[in-house]
Amino acid sequence: YGQVKHGFEPERTFDLCITLDASDEKRLGEFAPYLKTAADSLCIDHHITNQGLARVNVIAGSASSTCEVLYGLLDQDKIGKAVAECLYTGIVHDTGVFKYSNTSRRTMEIAGYLMDQGIDFPKIIDESFFAKTYGQAKLHGRALLDSVRILDDRCIYTVVTTDELKEYGCTVKATDGIVDQLRVIEGAEVVFLS
């Protein structure tokens, strides 16, 4: 396997640039120049807004996730446990654990095949969506306690301040999931976190 390196090296050029799950150049961030300087390019995506970033584009707007598209490009018989874990994780994230409308019968069939490869799917879901540090749990609790209903209780919002993040030893990433908790409150049509 190749070595994974993080960080942009502006002087480097590559034979091939592969973009995954990026609907436009802006989403590539500091790595966007690689797309322009590479000898060849491939884009694999599921966003219907993707107009084709690369020379070769595999874009399936009806797919639940880029991992579902990628699965279709792979030789199924060569998908081992490590690859299955990665694909399953991507599908679970983009489908909100199979509850978003982008989940299809094909999505579930692929997930089933990946599960058959011996992956620890409950662990993937727990660690991705439910595992929290104690500080993060307290931050979420505070955000829920401080939430406010407005507009005939159809809208709910809450605020998390920088001071609160520091108080609980959290980064902004720790706020992931707060909106999901507010979204399932009965009668809520719009929820937001500021």
DALIN-V897205 format. One line per field, one symbol per residue. ss: DSSP state (h for helix, s for strand, l for the rest). phi: phi as a letter, one per 30 degrees, with the letter a starting at -180 (. if undefined). psi: psi as a letter, one per 30 degrees, with the letter a starting at -180 (. if undefined). Layout:
# DALIN-V897205
ss->???
phi->???
psi->???
This chain:
# DALIN-V897205
ss->lllllllllllllllsssssllllhhhhhhhhhhhhhllssssssllllllllllssssllllllhhhhhhhhllhhhllhhhhhhhhhhhhhhhlllllllllhhhhhhhhhhhlllllhhhhhhhhhhlllhhhhhhhhhhhhllsssllllsssslllhhhhhhllllhhhhllhhhhhhllllllssssl
phi->.dddbcjcceddbbdbcccbibdaeeddhddeedddcddbbbbcabddddcjdcdcbbbbdcddadddddedccdedcdcdddeddddedddddchhicddddbededddeddddddidcdddeddddccdbdeddddddeddddddbcbhhidbbbbbbcdddedecicceeddejddddddcdeidcbbabb
psi->klkkkkkkjffkllekkkkkhjfleeffbffefeeefkelkkkklgkffkgjflekkjkjfflfleeeeeeffljefgjaeeeeeeeeeeeeefghhgflffkleeeeeeeeeeefgglieeeeeefeffklleeeeeeeeeeeeglkklihgfkkllkkleeeeeeghllefffkfeeeeefgkkfkekklk.
